[in-house]
Amino acid sequence: MNRYRRPPTRPLARLACAAGMSLGAAAAAMAAPADYRCADGQVLTVDFTPRTAQAHLGTQAWTLQRVRSGREARYVGRDGVAIVLNRSDAELHRRDMPPLACRLVVRALDAGAAPRPAR
């Protein structure tokens, strides 16, 4: 008899484990919104998922795909738009325009941020 044999797992425990992992994957795929205040005073709003980003600046909106990059996260769109994220800094690149430097808005510290609803 093998004394190192694993005890049999219960089907319910395996099901609970699989359900927990799928919920974790679904939560990771949800968008995580962030606001960046840019050097010109505008606010760049971006909803991130692991592979895409939806960016809004004023009346303009872009859908961007994440691409491999070095230390920073880089999202690129079809019409020459790119967002490069490095820690709390974001740089918006648009065709025929200079890059726009933006900084992450920390809502808890931003006096102009809208208050969060009470739970």
C-alpha atoms as a printed R data frame, in Angstrom:
    type eleno elety resid chain resno       x      y       z
1   ATOM     1    CA   MET     A     1   0.000  0.000   0.000
2   ATOM     2    CA   ASN     A     2   1.242  3.479  -0.910
3   ATOM     3    CA   ARG     A     3   1.134  5.653   2.182
4   ATOM     4    CA   TYR     A     4   1.655  8.826   0.124
5   ATOM     5    CA   ARG     A     5  -1.505  8.360  -1.886
6   ATOM     6    CA   ARG     A     6  -3.700 11.458  -2.048
7   ATOM     7    CA   PRO     A     7  -7.085 11.164  -0.410
8   ATOM     8    CA   PRO     A     8  -9.950 11.204  -2.902
9   ATOM     9    CA   THR     A     9 -11.364 14.648  -3.599
10  ATOM    10    CA   ARG     A    10 -15.024 15.309  -3.284
11  ATOM    11    CA   PRO     A    11 -16.931 16.231  -6.462
12  ATOM    12    CA   LEU     A    12 -18.578 19.189  -4.716
13  ATOM    13    CA   ALA     A    13 -15.192 20.569  -3.642
14  ATOM    14    CA   ARG     A    14 -13.886 20.279  -7.204
15  ATOM    15    CA   LEU     A    15 -16.988 22.056  -8.535
16  ATOM    16    CA   ALA     A    16 -16.629 24.886  -5.997
17  ATOM    17    CA   CYS     A    17 -12.973 25.294  -6.912
18  ATOM    18    CA   ALA     A    18 -13.775 25.447 -10.643
19  ATOM    19    CA   ALA     A    19 -16.565 27.966 -10.025
20  ATOM    20    CA   GLY     A    20 -14.236 30.154  -7.964
21  ATOM    21    CA   MET     A    21 -11.608 30.141 -10.698
22  ATOM    22    CA   SER     A    22 -14.135 31.071 -13.391
23  ATOM    23    CA   LEU     A    23 -15.474 33.933 -11.263
24  ATOM    24    CA   GLY     A    24 -11.928 35.181 -10.789
25  ATOM    25    CA   ALA     A    25 -11.331 35.086 -14.527
26  ATOM    26    CA   ALA     A    26 -14.574 36.946 -15.175
27  ATOM    27    CA   ALA     A    27 -13.637 39.635 -12.661
28  ATOM    28    CA   ALA     A    28 -10.227 40.039 -14.281
29  ATOM    29    CA   ALA     A    29 -11.846 40.539 -17.691
30  ATOM    30    CA   MET     A    30 -14.085 43.363 -16.464
31  ATOM    31    CA   ALA     A    31 -13.090 46.907 -17.316
32  ATOM    32    CA   ALA     A    32 -11.208 48.949 -14.761
33  ATOM    33    CA   PRO     A    33 -11.877 52.679 -15.398
34  ATOM    34    CA   ALA     A    34  -9.243 55.318 -14.756
35  ATOM    35    CA   ASP     A    35  -9.139 59.096 -15.205
36  ATOM    36    CA   TYR     A    36  -5.984 60.959 -16.191
37  ATOM    37    CA   ARG     A    37  -5.678 64.757 -15.967
38  ATOM    38    CA   CYS     A    38  -3.686 65.995 -18.934
39  ATOM    39    CA   ALA     A    39  -1.271 68.913 -19.231
40  ATOM    40    CA   ASP     A    40  -3.831 70.932 -21.209
41  ATOM    41    CA   GLY     A    41  -6.488 70.491 -18.476
42  ATOM    42    CA   GLN     A    42  -8.593 67.862 -20.264
43  ATOM    43    CA   VAL     A    43  -9.449 64.535 -18.643
44  ATOM    44    CA   LEU     A    44  -8.557 61.318 -20.448
45  ATOM    45    CA   THR     A    45 -10.898 58.535 -19.320
46  ATOM    46    CA   VAL     A    46  -9.841 54.974 -20.084
47  ATOM    47    CA   ASP     A    47 -11.614 51.671 -19.381
48  ATOM    48    CA   PHE     A    48  -9.029 48.890 -19.340
49  ATOM    49    CA   THR     A    49  -9.397 45.161 -19.847
50  ATOM    50    CA   PRO     A    50  -6.401 42.826 -20.103
51  ATOM    51    CA   ARG     A    51  -6.335 43.111 -23.911
52  ATOM    52    CA   THR     A    52  -8.185 46.303 -24.854
53  ATOM    53    CA   ALA     A    53  -8.827 49.848 -23.741
54  ATOM    54    CA   GLN     A    54 -11.678 52.254 -24.460
55  ATOM    55    CA   ALA     A    55 -10.318 55.798 -24.302
56  ATOM    56    CA   HIS     A    56 -12.310 59.061 -24.249
57  ATOM    57    CA   LEU     A    57 -10.951 62.598 -24.462
58  ATOM    58    CA   GLY     A    58 -13.587 65.285 -24.818
59  ATOM    59    CA   THR     A    59 -15.804 64.224 -27.736
60  ATOM    60    CA   GLN     A    60 -13.250 61.807 -29.176
61  ATOM    61    CA   ALA     A    61 -13.298 58.075 -28.444
62  ATOM    62    CA   TRP     A    62 -10.955 55.235 -29.425
63  ATOM    63    CA   THR     A    63 -10.790 51.474 -29.061
64  ATOM    64    CA   LEU     A    64  -7.206 50.328 -28.554
65  ATOM    65    CA   GLN     A    65  -5.518 46.912 -28.433
66  ATOM    66    CA   ARG     A    66  -2.740 46.094 -25.988
67  ATOM    67    CA   VAL     A    67   0.591 45.254 -27.623
68  ATOM    68    CA   ARG     A    68   3.808 43.833 -26.214
69  ATOM    69    CA   SER     A    69   6.139 46.446 -24.827
70  ATOM    70    CA   GLY     A    70   9.011 46.783 -22.398
71  ATOM    71    CA   ARG     A    71   8.257 48.097 -18.938
72  ATOM    72    CA   GLU     A    72   5.195 50.113 -19.844
73  ATOM    73    CA   ALA     A    73   1.751 49.072 -21.005
74  ATOM    74    CA   ARG     A    74   1.091 50.130 -24.579
75  ATOM    75    CA   TYR     A    75  -2.316 50.288 -26.278
76  ATOM    76    CA   VAL     A    76  -2.513 51.014 -30.016
77  ATOM    77    CA   GLY     A    77  -5.450 51.942 -32.242
78  ATOM    78    CA   ARG     A    78  -5.963 51.716 -35.985
79  ATOM    79    CA   ASP     A    79  -6.024 55.443 -36.677
80  ATOM    80    CA   GLY     A    80  -2.564 56.295 -35.342
81  ATOM    81    CA   VAL     A    81  -3.644 56.662 -31.714
82  ATOM    82    CA   ALA     A    82  -1.612 55.097 -28.910
83  ATOM    83    CA   ILE     A    83  -1.592 55.312 -25.132
84  ATOM    84    CA   VAL     A    84   1.578 54.469 -23.226
85  ATOM    85    CA   LEU     A    85   1.185 53.842 -19.488
86  ATOM    86    CA   ASN     A    86   4.112 53.983 -17.097
87  ATOM    87    CA   ARG     A    87   3.133 53.769 -13.432
88  ATOM    88    CA   SER     A    88   0.733 56.704 -12.846
89  ATOM    89    CA   ASP     A    89   1.626 58.521 -16.072
90  ATOM    90    CA   ALA     A    90  -0.149 58.184 -19.401
91  ATOM    91    CA   GLU     A    91   0.975 59.611 -22.700
92  ATOM    92    CA   LEU     A    92  -1.549 59.968 -25.517
93  ATOM    93    CA   HIS     A    93  -0.083 59.853 -29.017
94  ATOM    94    CA   ARG     A    94  -2.215 61.003 -31.971
95  ATOM    95    CA   ARG     A    95  -1.232 61.303 -35.599
96  ATOM    96    CA   ASP     A    96   0.023 64.782 -36.574
97  ATOM    97    CA   MET     A    97  -0.178 66.046 -32.978
98  ATOM    98    CA   PRO     A    98   2.411 66.297 -30.211
99  ATOM    99    CA   PRO     A    99   2.133 63.700 -27.408
100 ATOM   100    CA   LEU     A   100  -0.169 64.690 -24.570
101 ATOM   101    CA   ALA     A   101   1.177 63.955 -21.076
102 ATOM   102    CA   CYS     A   102  -1.408 62.973 -18.457
103 ATOM   103    CA   ARG     A   103  -1.304 61.946 -14.795
104 ATOM   104    CA   LEU     A   104  -3.576 59.494 -12.977
105 ATOM   105    CA   VAL     A   105  -6.285 61.121 -10.865
106 ATOM   106    CA   VAL     A   106  -6.496 59.530  -7.436
107 ATOM   107    CA   ARG     A   107 -10.162 60.065  -6.570
108 ATOM   108    CA   ALA     A   108  -9.592 59.912  -2.819
109 ATOM   109    CA   LEU     A   109  -7.140 62.814  -3.065
110 ATOM   110    CA   ASP     A   110  -8.768 64.846  -5.846
111 ATOM   111    CA   ALA     A   111 -10.851 67.708  -4.414
112 ATOM   112    CA   GLY     A   112 -12.750 68.089  -7.692
113 ATOM   113    CA   ALA     A   113 -13.776 64.438  -7.894
114 ATOM   114    CA   ALA     A   114 -17.423 63.562  -7.565
115 ATOM   115    CA   PRO     A   115 -18.226 61.908  -4.224
116 ATOM   116    CA   ARG     A   116 -18.889 58.194  -4.333
117 ATOM   117    CA   PRO     A   117 -22.392 57.025  -3.499
118 ATOM   118    CA   ALA     A   118 -22.965 55.684   0.024
119 ATOM   119    CA   ARG     A   119 -23.356 51.934   0.374
